[in-house]
Amino acid sequence: MKDSQKKKTLQKKKKNNSRHHLLLLVSDYFDQAKKKFVFIIVSITILNLILGIVIVYLIGQIGQNMTQRTYPQISIPELPIFSPDTTIEVSADALMVFEKDSRTVVFQKNGSLRFSPASTTKIMTALVALDYYDINQYLVANGVWQVKGSNMGLVEGEEMKVHDLLYGLMLPSGNDAAYVLASNYPGGTNAFIKKMNEKAQQLKLYNTMFFDPAGLDDRNYTTAFDLARLALVGLQNELLRTIVRTQYITVYDKSYMNVHTLENLNRLLRTPGVFGVKTGYTEEAGQVLVTSIDSKGKTYIIVVLKSADRFADTETVLKDVIEKIQLERF
């Protein structure tokens, strides 16, 4: 009996020892895990601290580099200034003096009122033609016998280069040239006029609308402000800029059988500095003239609408405005 009790006691001791040993192992495992966790947390904290220091340093370097960087000097254009209390006596119902680089309205009279542009419409006609045609492409002159008004003398059925039609369009203000350019466009004249109005919208000429490519239709309308900006766009085209400053030229059809001697209607081209742009006239529109002039390193566009004497009015502006403009830098 005693031996049996002894045995049980020994077994109980062994069991307790095993349990204690297991508890020690578990406790040791958790101690090790806790140390590892603490180590990881501390390591992450140190890494974040180092990363923060590096970021702050880099931001400081970038800021220093930006303050030390040299930028090209900004060119401040000289602005044309003209006394606002000055009055100019012209017969034109609308007048605009517009400077190219600064887009400054130097002087105006009814600059935002709508008037018929007459043949200055052909500035847009030329731009649309230049957008679509190859200037060396030949077009057939069909239906020119029925076109009224000024013309370049096209012969029915002859073939002319687009390049030469543009001279006929702009120098003698050829309505026949305008309709040949329009009628050969895909979809014909109506599609061409639609494209003219689409281009007007693209150029933000919101007070401009065209009903024909020649300017004969007095339903066409624009403002002196829109017309000045349209002229500036036209002058950005190198060929058109060359055309509008040309006083005389002779062109031929494809067969060289028909000769067309063309003279520019803009008599102000003889004035020093003047190099364009376009004349216009209908009974309803009166006399119209868009003039470009270089003066004192600046380019000005002068527009007169519904004038009794477009050349005299423009000459007055050249004398009383352009010569008296002061250039100021603000």
Long-range contacts (C-beta under 8 A, 24 or more apart in sequence): 76-329, 76-330, 77-101, 77-102, 77-329, 78-298, 78-327, 78-328, 78-329, 79-104, 79-327, 79-328, 79-329, 79-330, 80-104, 80-106, 80-298, 80-300, 80-325, 80-326, 80-327, 81-325, 81-326, 81-327, 81-328, 82-106, 82-107, 82-321, 82-324, 82-325, 82-326, 83-324, 86-320, 86-324, 88-316, 88-317, 88-320, 88-321, 89-316, 90-304, 90-307, 90-313, 90-316, 90-317, 91-307, 91-308, 91-309, 91-312, 91-313, 92-304, 92-305, 92-306, 92-307, 92-308, 92-310, 92-313, 93-286, 93-305, 93-306, 93-307, 94-223, 94-224, 94-303, 94-304, 94-305, 94-306, 95-224, 95-302, 95-303, 95-304, 95-305, 95-313, 95-317, 96-224, 96-225, 96-227, 96-228, 96-301, 96-302, 96-303, 97-300, 97-301, 97-302, 97-317, 97-321, 97-322, 98-225, 98-228, 98-229, 98-232, 98-300, 98-301, 98-302, 98-303, 99-298, 99-299, 99-300, 100-232, 100-235, 100-298, 100-299, 100-300, 100-301, 101-298, 101-299, 105-225, 106-300, 106-321, 106-325, 107-317, 107-321, 108-224, 108-225, 109-224, 110-224, 111-223, 111-224, 111-225, 112-207, 112-223, 112-224, 112-225, 113-223, 113-224, 114-207, 114-221, 114-222, 114-223, 115-221, 115-222, 115-223, 115-224, 115-285, 115-288, 115-305, 115-306, 116-215, 116-218, 116-219, 116-220, 116-221, 116-222, 116-282, 116-284, 116-285, 116-288, 116-305, 116-306, 117-208, 117-215, 117-220, 117-221, 117-222, 117-227, 117-280, 117-285, 117-288, 117-305, 118-215, 118-220, 118-280, 118-281, 118-282, 118-285, 118-286, 118-288, 119-150, 119-173, 119-175, 119-214, 119-215, 119-278, 119-279, 119-280, 119-281, 119-282, 119-288, 120-215, 120-222, 120-227, 120-277, 120-278, 120-279, 120-280, 120-288, 120-289, 120-290, 121-210, 121-212, 121-213, 121-214, 121-215, 121-220, 121-280, 122-169, 122-170, 122-173, 122-178, 122-213, 122-214, 122-215, 122-278, 123-227, 123-230, 123-231, 123-234, 123-277, 123-278, 123-290, 124-196, 124-199, 124-200, 124-210, 124-230, 125-169, 125-178, 125-181, 125-182, 125-196, 125-213, 125-214, 126-166, 126-169, 126-170, 126-234, 126-240, 126-243, 127-199, 127-233, 127-234, 127-237, 127-240, 128-185, 128-192, 128-195, 128-196, 128-199, 129-162, 129-165, 129-166, 129-169, 129-181, 130-166, 130-237, 130-239, 130-240, 131-195, 131-199, 132-185, 132-195, 133-162, 133-181, 134-162, 135-161, 135-162, 135-163, 135-166, 135-239, 136-161, 136-162, 136-163, 137-161, 137-162, 138-162, 138-254, 139-165, 139-180, 139-181, 139-184, 140-180, 140-184, 141-176, 141-180, 142-180, 142-183, 143-179, 143-183, 144-176, 144-179, 144-180, 147-175, 147-176, 147-179, 147-214, 148-175, 148-216, 149-175, 149-214, 149-216, 150-174, 150-175, 150-265, 151-175, 151-176, 151-177, 152-176, 152-177, 152-260, 152-262, 153-260, 154-180, 154-260, 155-253, 155-258, 158-253, 158-254, 158-255, 158-257, 158-258, 159-253, 159-254, 159-255, 160-251, 160-253, 160-254, 161-251, 161-254, 163-239, 164-251, 164-252, 164-260, 166-239, 166-240, 166-243, 167-243, 167-246, 167-249, 167-251, 167-262, 168-251, 168-260, 168-262, 170-240, 170-243, 170-244, 170-264, 170-278, 171-243, 171-246, 171-249, 171-262, 171-263, 171-264, 171-265, 172-262, 172-263, 172-264, 172-265, 173-265, 173-278, 173-279, 173-280, 175-214, 175-215, 175-216, 178-213, 178-214, 178-215, 179-213, 179-214, 181-213, 182-213, 189-213, 200-226, 200-230, 203-229, 203-230, 203-233, 204-229, 205-229, 205-230, 215-280, 215-282, 215-285, 216-282, 218-282, 218-284, 218-285, 224-303, 224-304, 224-305, 227-290, 227-303, 227-305, 228-290, 228-301, 228-303, 231-276, 231-277, 231-278, 231-290, 231-292, 231-301, 231-303, 232-301, 234-277, 235-276, 235-277, 235-292, 235-299, 241-275, 241-276, 244-275, 244-276, 244-277, 244-278, 244-292, 245-269, 245-275, 245-276, 266-291, 267-311, 268-311, 268-314, 268-315, 271-315, 271-318, 274-318, 277-301, 279-310, 289-313, 289-314, 291-318, 293-318, 293-322, 295-322, 295-323, 295-325, 296-325, 296-327, 297-327, 298-325, 298-327
